[in-house]
Structures are given as structure tokens and as C-alpha cells.
Amino acid sequence: MTPLPALSARLEAFFTDRLLRQRRASPHTIGGYRDTFRLLLGFARQRLKKEPSRLAIEDLDAPLIGAFLDHLEQERGNSARTRNVRLAAIHSFFRYLALEEPDHSAVIQRVLAMPSKRYNRRAIGFLTRPEMEALLAAPDRSTWAGHRDHALLLVALQTGLRVSELIGLRRQDIVLGTGAHVRCQGKGRKERCTPLRKDAVAVLQRWLRERAGTPSDPAFPTVRGGSLSRDGVEDLLAKTMPFNVHPGRYHPDDRLLAFLKSL
């Protein structure tokens, strides 16, 4: 059997040994790194006309990484912040390579020297009560999906959970009754409990009865029973923006968009 090129073997070891065994990285971190390298290897295949399984370490040099980062911003429309997140994942892999593949230190050091891109950080705004009411009124609660969307949005507005935390919630993570709260594992593996108000408790009681299932099932599933994706939540927000629900009353502004995207 022909041995795998160093890149394939090292990339596999980076995920299985470095991230999973040594660092015990969270599923969110693993998912983010996976997406970065899926995009990078796909870009390299188009640029170099080589299948990902045949790529070598020297193929992923600084010029190619730089072209990939430009591709993210210019063609995929990613923000500078997303670009920096992708670069951080690449840097993490190349720091691992620096220990395992010293023969390629020249290529590795040039990639590690690539800086993050500076950008202006805007403060995230907040929604007014009429805007929140319009957002919660948007889902059609005569349907199963509408009940789910309404419950998800209400939990998002009351708890401020990140999208990854929302879609990762299981039925057992929502505790109703006395001391009602939502329990989740957030960034940095920090577990926290966020209390729920009475109106959210009532909505969730109705939704979880309709949703049924086992304690380990997703709290807000797709129609097929699986977990919602980030894209699914973005589509939900796009359909329920208050300025779409009440044309002429609400208008798209950076404050509202930034708030919704930050959930």
C-alpha cells in the first residue's frame, strides 16, 4: 500500500490526537476547525488541481493560504472576523506541524508569521420591546415548525444563548417547574444555568409536550428529528425579521441585524 503523504497523516493526527485526546477540544471547536480545513482543502484542489488526499505540506504554503483568505472575503463574502477565525485554526495546525515536521520549518514559519486582519469592532445593540414582540409574533403557530420557531426565539431572547448553544440544547437541558432554567455548556466548556420567566415556561411546556421524544433528543429539532444547523437558524431569522413582518414600521438597521446574528 502506498503510504499517505505527510499532510494527510498529520491532519488526521491533529484532529484525533492533538484536539481530541490531548486538548479535549469541545465539539464546537472541532466543528469550526473541520469547516476551516474542508474549505481550505477544497480551495487547494481547485487551485492546484490535486486531490486533497495527495496534497503535501509544502503545497499549503503562505501564498496559497493568503489566496485562500482573500477568497473567503472577496468571493464567499466572509467578514474579517471570520477570516481571522479561519486563520487561527490554520495557525493551530501549523504549530502542531512545527513539532512533528521540522523538515518543513521554512514553510511552516512563513504561514505562522501571517498576521490576523484588523477590523473595527462595533457594539452589539439591543432590541426594543416592540421589536421583540414583532419577532416573536412572526412564526405561524398553527404549524409544528411555527411552534418550534416561536419557542426557540423566546428562549434566545430571554437567555442570550449563542446559536451553537441553542441548537445543541437537549430536552433534558430544559428544566421546568420550580426554579425553571436552561442548562448548557458554553464557550470554554463552562456550564451555566439561565433562569426562565413564566411566559417562557408556559411556551416550553406546550412545545415539549408536542415535540415528545426522549430526554437526549434535540430540544428544537428539524422536521426529521435531527439538530438544527446554524444555516437553519439564519434562515429562520431571515424569515422572521420584524421589518419584514411589519413593512413600513420596522426597517433593517445594523443594530438589529448585529443583535440577531450575535444570538
C-alpha positions as CSV (number, residue, x, y, z in Angstrom):
1,M,0.0,0.0,0.0
2,T,1.3,3.5,-0.9
3,P,1.9,5.5,2.3
4,L,-0.2,8.6,2.8
5,P,1.6,11.9,2.1
6,A,2.7,13.7,5.3
7,L,-0.2,16.2,5.2
8,S,-2.9,13.6,5.2
9,A,-1.4,11.7,8.1
10,R,-0.6,14.8,10.1
11,L,-4.0,16.4,9.6
12,E,-5.7,13.2,10.8
13,A,-3.4,13.1,13.8
14,F,-4.1,16.7,14.5
15,F,-7.8,16.0,14.9
16,T,-7.7,12.6,16.6
17,D,-4.6,13.0,18.8
18,R,-4.0,16.7,19.3
19,L,-7.5,18.1,19.5
20,L,-9.5,15.2,20.8
21,R,-7.0,13.3,23.1
22,Q,-4.5,15.9,24.2
23,R,-6.5,19.1,24.3
24,R,-10.0,17.6,24.7
25,A,-11.4,20.3,22.5
26,S,-15.1,21.0,22.6
27,P,-17.4,19.8,19.7
28,H,-17.8,23.4,18.7
29,T,-14.1,23.9,18.3
30,I,-13.8,20.6,16.4
31,G,-16.6,21.6,14.1
32,G,-15.0,25.0,13.5
33,Y,-11.6,23.5,12.6
34,R,-13.3,20.9,10.4
35,D,-15.1,23.5,8.4
36,T,-11.9,25.5,8.0
37,F,-10.0,22.6,6.6
38,R,-12.9,21.5,4.4
39,L,-12.9,24.9,2.8
40,L,-9.1,25.1,2.6
41,L,-8.6,21.7,1.0
42,G,-11.4,22.4,-1.5
43,F,-9.8,25.6,-2.4
44,A,-6.4,23.9,-2.8
45,R,-7.9,21.2,-5.0
46,Q,-9.3,23.9,-7.4
47,R,-6.1,26.0,-7.3
48,L,-3.5,23.2,-7.6
49,K,-5.6,20.6,-9.5
50,K,-4.7,18.0,-6.8
51,E,-7.0,15.8,-4.8
52,P,-6.9,16.6,-1.0
53,S,-5.5,13.1,-0.3
54,R,-2.5,13.8,-2.5
55,L,-1.6,17.2,-1.1
56,A,1.8,17.7,0.6
57,I,2.7,20.0,3.4
58,E,4.6,22.3,1.0
59,D,1.5,22.7,-1.1
60,L,-0.1,24.7,1.7
61,D,2.4,27.5,1.7
62,A,1.9,31.1,2.7
63,P,0.9,32.3,-0.9
64,L,-1.8,29.7,-1.1
65,I,-3.0,30.4,2.4
66,G,-3.1,34.1,1.6
67,A,-5.1,33.4,-1.6
68,F,-7.5,31.3,0.4
69,L,-8.1,34.1,3.0
70,D,-8.7,36.6,0.2
71,H,-11.1,34.1,-1.4
72,L,-13.1,33.9,1.9
73,E,-13.6,37.7,2.0
74,Q,-13.9,38.5,-1.7
75,E,-15.8,35.5,-3.1
76,R,-17.6,34.0,-0.1
77,G,-18.4,37.3,1.5
78,N,-17.0,36.4,4.9
79,S,-16.1,39.2,7.4
80,A,-12.6,40.0,8.6
81,R,-13.6,38.4,11.9
82,T,-14.5,35.1,10.2
83,R,-11.3,35.3,8.2
84,N,-9.3,35.6,11.4
85,V,-11.1,32.6,12.9
86,R,-10.1,30.5,9.9
87,L,-6.5,31.7,10.1
88,A,-6.4,30.9,13.8
89,A,-7.4,27.3,13.0
90,I,-4.7,27.1,10.4
91,H,-2.1,28.5,12.8
92,S,-3.1,25.9,15.4
93,F,-2.4,23.1,12.9
94,F,0.9,24.6,11.7
95,R,2.1,25.0,15.3
96,Y,1.5,21.3,15.6
97,L,3.3,20.7,12.4
98,A,6.3,22.6,13.7
99,L,6.8,20.0,16.3
100,E,6.1,17.0,14.1
101,E,7.6,18.0,10.8
102,P,10.8,20.1,11.5
103,D,12.0,19.4,8.0
104,H,9.3,21.7,6.7
105,S,10.1,24.5,9.2
106,A,10.6,27.2,6.5
107,V,7.1,26.7,5.0
108,I,5.6,26.4,8.5
109,Q,7.2,29.6,9.9
110,R,6.1,31.6,6.9
111,V,2.5,30.5,7.5
112,L,2.7,31.2,11.2
113,A,4.0,34.7,10.5
114,M,0.8,35.6,8.7
115,P,-1.0,38.2,10.8
116,S,-4.7,38.5,11.7
117,K,-6.5,41.3,9.9
118,R,-7.6,44.3,12.0
119,Y,-11.2,45.5,11.8
120,N,-13.5,47.8,13.6
121,R,-15.5,46.2,16.4
122,R,-19.0,47.6,16.6
123,A,-21.0,47.4,19.7
124,I,-23.9,44.9,19.6
125,G,-27.2,46.7,20.1
126,F,-30.4,45.6,21.7
127,L,-34.0,45.1,20.6
128,T,-36.8,47.3,21.9
129,R,-39.9,45.7,23.3
130,P,-42.0,46.3,20.2
131,E,-39.2,44.7,18.1
132,M,-39.1,41.7,20.3
133,E,-42.9,41.3,20.2
134,A,-42.8,41.6,16.4
135,L,-40.1,39.0,16.2
136,L,-42.0,36.5,18.4
137,A,-45.3,37.1,16.6
138,A,-43.7,36.3,13.2
139,P,-43.8,32.4,13.3
140,D,-47.1,30.8,12.2
141,R,-48.0,29.0,15.4
142,S,-50.8,27.0,13.7
143,T,-48.0,24.7,12.4
144,W,-45.4,22.4,14.1
145,A,-42.5,24.4,12.7
146,G,-44.1,27.6,13.9
147,H,-44.4,26.3,17.4
148,R,-40.7,25.3,17.4
149,D,-39.6,28.6,15.9
150,H,-41.6,30.6,18.5
151,A,-40.2,28.6,21.4
152,L,-36.6,28.9,20.1
153,L,-36.8,32.6,19.6
154,L,-38.3,33.2,23.0
155,V,-35.5,31.2,24.6
156,A,-32.9,33.0,22.6
157,L,-34.3,36.4,23.6
158,Q,-34.6,35.6,27.3
159,T,-31.3,33.7,27.8
160,G,-29.0,35.3,25.2
161,L,-27.6,31.8,24.3
162,R,-25.3,31.6,21.3
163,V,-26.6,29.9,18.2
164,S,-24.3,26.9,18.8
165,E,-25.7,26.6,22.4
166,L,-29.3,26.9,21.2
167,I,-29.1,24.2,18.6
168,G,-27.1,22.0,21.0
169,L,-29.9,22.0,23.7
170,R,-31.5,18.7,24.5
171,R,-34.8,18.1,26.2
172,Q,-33.1,17.2,29.4
173,D,-31.3,20.6,29.4
174,I,-34.6,22.4,29.9
175,V,-35.8,22.2,33.5
176,L,-39.4,23.4,34.1
177,G,-41.3,23.8,37.3
178,T,-39.9,25.4,40.4
179,G,-36.6,27.1,39.6
180,A,-37.1,26.7,35.8
181,H,-33.9,27.2,33.9
182,V,-31.9,26.2,30.8
183,R,-28.7,24.3,31.4
184,C,-25.9,24.4,28.7
185,Q,-22.2,24.1,28.2
186,G,-20.9,27.3,26.7
187,K,-17.6,28.6,25.4
188,G,-14.6,27.2,27.2
189,R,-16.5,24.2,28.5
190,K,-18.2,26.4,31.1
191,E,-21.5,25.0,32.3
192,R,-24.2,27.5,33.3
193,C,-27.8,27.7,34.1
194,T,-30.0,30.5,32.9
195,P,-33.4,31.1,34.6
196,L,-36.6,31.2,32.6
197,R,-39.6,33.6,33.1
198,K,-43.1,32.3,33.5
199,D,-44.1,33.1,29.9
200,A,-41.2,31.1,28.5
201,V,-42.0,28.2,30.9
202,A,-45.6,28.1,29.6
203,V,-44.5,28.1,25.9
204,L,-41.8,25.4,26.5
205,Q,-44.3,23.2,28.4
206,R,-46.6,23.2,25.4
207,W,-43.8,22.8,22.9
208,L,-42.1,19.9,24.7
209,R,-45.4,18.1,25.0
210,E,-45.9,18.4,21.3
211,R,-42.3,17.7,20.5
212,A,-42.2,14.5,22.6
213,G,-39.2,12.2,22.3
214,T,-36.5,11.1,24.7
215,P,-34.5,13.3,27.1
216,S,-31.4,13.2,24.9
217,D,-33.3,14.3,21.8
218,P,-32.7,17.9,20.4
219,A,-35.0,20.4,22.1
220,F,-35.5,22.3,18.8
221,P,-35.2,19.6,16.0
222,T,-35.6,19.7,12.3
223,V,-38.8,18.1,10.8
224,R,-36.7,14.9,10.5
225,G,-35.8,14.9,14.2
226,G,-32.1,16.0,13.8
227,S,-30.4,19.0,15.3
228,L,-30.9,22.4,13.5
229,S,-27.9,23.8,11.8
230,R,-26.5,27.3,12.1
231,D,-27.8,27.9,8.5
232,G,-31.2,26.7,9.6
233,V,-31.3,29.3,12.3
234,E,-30.1,32.0,9.9
235,D,-32.9,31.1,7.5
236,L,-35.4,31.3,10.4
237,L,-34.1,34.8,11.4
238,A,-34.3,35.9,7.7
239,K,-38.0,34.9,7.6
240,T,-38.9,36.5,10.9
241,M,-37.2,39.8,10.9
242,P,-39.5,42.4,12.3
243,F,-39.1,44.8,9.4
244,N,-40.4,42.1,7.1
245,V,-43.3,41.2,9.4
246,H,-44.4,44.9,9.6
247,P,-43.4,46.7,6.5
248,G,-43.3,50.4,6.9
249,R,-43.0,50.2,10.6
250,Y,-39.6,48.5,11.1
251,H,-36.6,48.9,8.8
252,P,-33.4,46.9,8.6
253,D,-30.7,48.6,10.5
254,D,-27.2,47.5,11.7
255,R,-28.2,47.4,15.3
256,L,-31.0,44.8,14.8
257,L,-29.0,42.7,12.4
258,A,-26.0,42.6,14.6
259,F,-28.1,41.6,17.6
260,L,-29.8,38.8,15.8
261,K,-26.6,37.5,14.3
262,S,-25.0,37.5,17.7
263,L,-27.5,35.2,19.4
